[in-house]
């Protein structure tokens, strides 16, 4: 104990004699603690924090590997093939995102839309706050003209009006009917304003 106290006194005397050295040490220590905290926060948000869905440990993200890319998107045909493989998974749903031009009474604007197979929200245990989810009928060609809007978009574009279901949005020149409003807690794809049914590309 006496040796420890002596070391502390020597360190304090040196710190008084060399204030620049003291400042660097303290600043470096503070930066190290701050960086460690920031890194842990990032790791927690990305890797450790449970997903905000029921039974998050049961959810997996699947990729399609190619010689050019180890983790790429999955073609719709592969999604269908995986679905038909018995016993592999309880359910498989797909999603992607793309930009559309929204036109109307005000100036045209770009919006980000998520495209999802009809069972995605059900798989995640999410129900629209207003209206209803996409049904199997939305899978047919030309039947993807309905949208679910995010809670933020509902307020920013429609002012939170109660009769939003049934309103029309024009995306890339095509009318789309608002089918429902998603809950404010739904954050599946960052920056997405609305969701459309994901349908297979037409042949040819």
C-alpha positions as CSV (number, residue, x, y, z in Angstrom):
1,X,0.0,0.0,0.0
2,X,2.8,2.4,0.9
3,X,4.5,1.7,-2.5
4,X,1.2,2.5,-4.3
5,X,0.8,5.8,-2.4
6,X,4.3,6.7,-3.3
7,X,3.7,6.0,-7.0
8,X,0.6,8.1,-6.9
9,X,2.4,11.0,-5.3
10,X,5.2,10.8,-7.9
11,X,2.7,10.7,-10.7
12,X,0.9,13.8,-9.3
13,X,4.1,15.7,-9.0
14,X,5.0,14.9,-12.6
15,X,1.6,15.9,-13.8
16,X,2.0,19.3,-12.0
17,X,5.5,19.8,-13.6
18,X,4.3,18.7,-17.1
19,X,0.7,20.1,-17.6
20,X,0.9,19.5,-21.4
21,X,1.6,15.8,-20.8
22,X,-1.3,15.7,-18.3
23,X,-3.7,17.2,-20.8
24,X,-2.8,14.8,-23.6
25,X,-3.2,11.8,-21.3
26,X,-6.6,12.9,-20.0
27,X,-7.8,13.8,-23.5
28,X,-6.6,10.5,-24.9
29,X,-8.2,8.6,-22.2
30,X,-11.5,10.5,-22.7
31,X,-11.4,9.9,-26.4
32,X,-10.7,6.3,-25.9
33,X,-13.7,5.9,-23.5
34,X,-15.9,7.9,-25.9
35,X,-14.8,5.8,-28.9
36,X,-15.4,2.6,-27.0
37,X,-18.8,3.7,-26.1
38,X,-19.6,4.7,-29.6
39,X,-18.4,1.4,-31.0
40,X,-20.4,-0.5,-28.5
41,X,-23.5,1.5,-29.3
42,X,-23.0,0.8,-33.0
43,X,-22.4,-3.0,-32.4
44,X,-25.4,-3.1,-30.1
45,X,-27.7,-1.4,-32.7
46,X,-26.5,-3.6,-35.6
47,X,-25.6,-6.9,-34.0
48,X,-26.9,-7.3,-30.4
49,X,-30.1,-5.3,-30.1
50,X,-33.0,-7.7,-30.7
51,X,-35.1,-7.0,-33.7
52,X,-38.5,-5.3,-32.9
53,X,-40.5,-8.3,-34.0
54,X,-42.0,-11.3,-32.2
55,X,-39.4,-14.2,-31.9
56,X,-36.6,-12.3,-33.6
57,X,-34.2,-15.2,-33.0
58,X,-36.2,-17.2,-35.6
59,X,-35.6,-14.6,-38.4
60,X,-32.9,-15.1,-41.0
61,X,-31.8,-13.0,-44.0
62,X,-31.0,-15.1,-47.0
63,X,-28.6,-14.1,-49.8
64,X,-27.8,-15.4,-53.3
65,X,-24.1,-15.9,-54.0
66,X,-22.5,-15.5,-57.4
67,X,-18.8,-15.6,-58.5
68,X,-18.9,-11.8,-58.6
69,X,-20.6,-11.2,-55.3
70,X,-20.7,-13.3,-52.1
71,X,-23.9,-11.7,-50.8
72,X,-26.3,-10.5,-53.4
73,X,-30.0,-10.1,-53.9
74,X,-32.2,-13.1,-54.5
75,X,-33.9,-13.5,-57.9
76,X,-37.7,-14.0,-57.6
77,X,-37.4,-17.4,-59.3
78,X,-35.0,-18.6,-56.5
79,X,-37.4,-17.2,-53.9
80,X,-40.2,-19.3,-55.4
81,X,-37.9,-22.4,-55.6
82,X,-36.9,-22.1,-51.9
83,X,-40.6,-21.8,-50.9
84,X,-41.3,-25.0,-52.7
85,X,-38.6,-26.9,-50.9
86,X,-40.3,-28.8,-48.1
87,X,-39.2,-28.4,-44.5
88,X,-36.5,-25.9,-45.2
89,X,-38.2,-22.9,-43.5
90,X,-41.6,-22.2,-42.0
91,X,-42.0,-19.2,-44.3
92,X,-40.0,-17.2,-46.8
93,X,-40.8,-13.7,-47.9
94,X,-39.0,-11.3,-50.1
95,X,-38.5,-7.5,-50.1
96,X,-36.6,-4.9,-52.1
97,X,-36.7,-1.1,-52.6
98,X,-36.7,1.3,-55.5
99,X,-37.5,5.0,-56.2
100,X,-40.6,6.4,-57.8
101,X,-41.7,9.8,-59.0
102,X,-44.8,11.0,-57.1
103,X,-46.9,13.5,-58.9
104,X,-50.0,15.4,-57.9
105,X,-51.3,18.8,-57.1
106,X,-47.9,19.9,-55.7
107,X,-44.5,19.6,-57.3
108,X,-43.2,16.2,-58.3
109,X,-41.0,14.5,-55.8
110,X,-39.0,11.3,-55.5
111,X,-40.2,8.8,-53.0
112,X,-38.6,5.5,-51.8
113,X,-40.9,2.5,-52.0
114,X,-40.4,-0.9,-50.5
115,X,-41.7,-3.9,-52.5
116,X,-42.7,-6.9,-50.5
117,X,-44.3,-10.2,-51.0
118,X,-47.8,-10.3,-49.4
119,X,-46.8,-12.4,-46.3
120,X,-43.9,-10.2,-45.1
121,X,-45.8,-8.1,-42.6
122,X,-47.6,-11.2,-41.2
123,X,-44.2,-13.0,-40.9
124,X,-42.9,-10.0,-38.9
125,X,-46.0,-9.9,-36.7
126,X,-46.9,-6.4,-38.0
127,X,-50.5,-5.2,-38.8
128,X,-51.4,-1.9,-40.5
129,X,-52.6,0.8,-38.1
130,X,-55.4,1.6,-40.6
131,X,-56.7,-0.4,-43.5
132,X,-55.4,-3.9,-44.4
133,X,-52.4,-5.8,-45.5
134,X,-51.7,-7.0,-49.0
135,X,-53.5,-10.2,-49.9
136,X,-52.6,-13.1,-52.2
137,X,-54.6,-11.4,-55.0
138,X,-52.0,-8.7,-55.2
139,X,-49.5,-11.3,-56.6
140,X,-51.0,-11.3,-60.1
141,X,-49.5,-9.3,-63.0
142,X,-50.8,-5.8,-63.0
143,X,-52.3,-6.1,-59.5
144,X,-49.6,-4.2,-57.7
145,X,-51.4,-0.8,-57.9
146,X,-52.1,-0.6,-54.1
147,X,-49.8,0.9,-51.5
148,X,-49.3,0.9,-47.7
149,X,-47.9,4.2,-46.6
150,X,-45.6,4.8,-43.7
151,X,-46.9,6.6,-40.6
152,X,-44.5,9.5,-41.3
153,X,-45.7,9.8,-45.0
154,X,-49.3,9.6,-43.8
155,X,-48.8,12.8,-41.8
156,X,-46.5,14.6,-44.2
157,X,-48.5,14.0,-47.3
158,X,-52.1,13.5,-46.1
159,X,-51.9,15.5,-42.8
160,X,-53.0,12.4,-40.8
161,X,-56.5,12.5,-42.3
162,X,-58.7,9.7,-41.1
163,X,-60.1,8.9,-44.6
164,X,-56.6,8.1,-46.1
165,X,-57.6,4.6,-47.1
166,X,-58.9,4.7,-50.6
167,X,-57.0,7.9,-51.6
168,X,-55.0,7.8,-54.8
169,X,-51.2,8.4,-55.3
170,X,-49.7,8.7,-58.8
171,X,-46.4,6.9,-59.0
172,X,-44.4,7.0,-62.2
173,X,-47.6,8.2,-63.9
174,X,-49.7,5.2,-62.7
175,X,-52.5,5.6,-60.1
176,X,-52.1,3.6,-56.9
177,X,-54.8,3.2,-54.2
178,X,-53.8,3.6,-50.5
179,X,-54.7,0.4,-48.8
180,X,-53.5,1.1,-45.4
181,X,-51.2,2.9,-43.0
182,X,-48.3,1.2,-41.2
183,X,-47.6,1.7,-37.5
184,X,-45.0,4.4,-36.5
185,X,-42.9,1.6,-34.9
186,X,-42.4,-0.2,-38.3
187,X,-38.8,0.4,-39.4
188,X,-38.0,-2.5,-41.7
189,X,-36.2,-0.5,-44.5
190,X,-34.7,2.9,-43.7
191,X,-36.0,5.8,-45.8
192,X,-39.0,4.0,-47.2
193,X,-42.1,6.1,-47.6
194,X,-44.5,3.5,-48.8
195,X,-44.8,-0.2,-49.7
196,X,-46.1,-2.0,-52.8
197,X,-46.6,-5.6,-53.5
198,X,-43.6,-7.4,-54.9
199,X,-44.7,-9.3,-58.1
200,X,-42.7,-11.4,-60.5
201,X,-41.4,-9.7,-63.6
202,X,-43.5,-10.3,-66.7
203,X,-42.0,-13.0,-69.1
204,X,-40.0,-11.8,-72.0
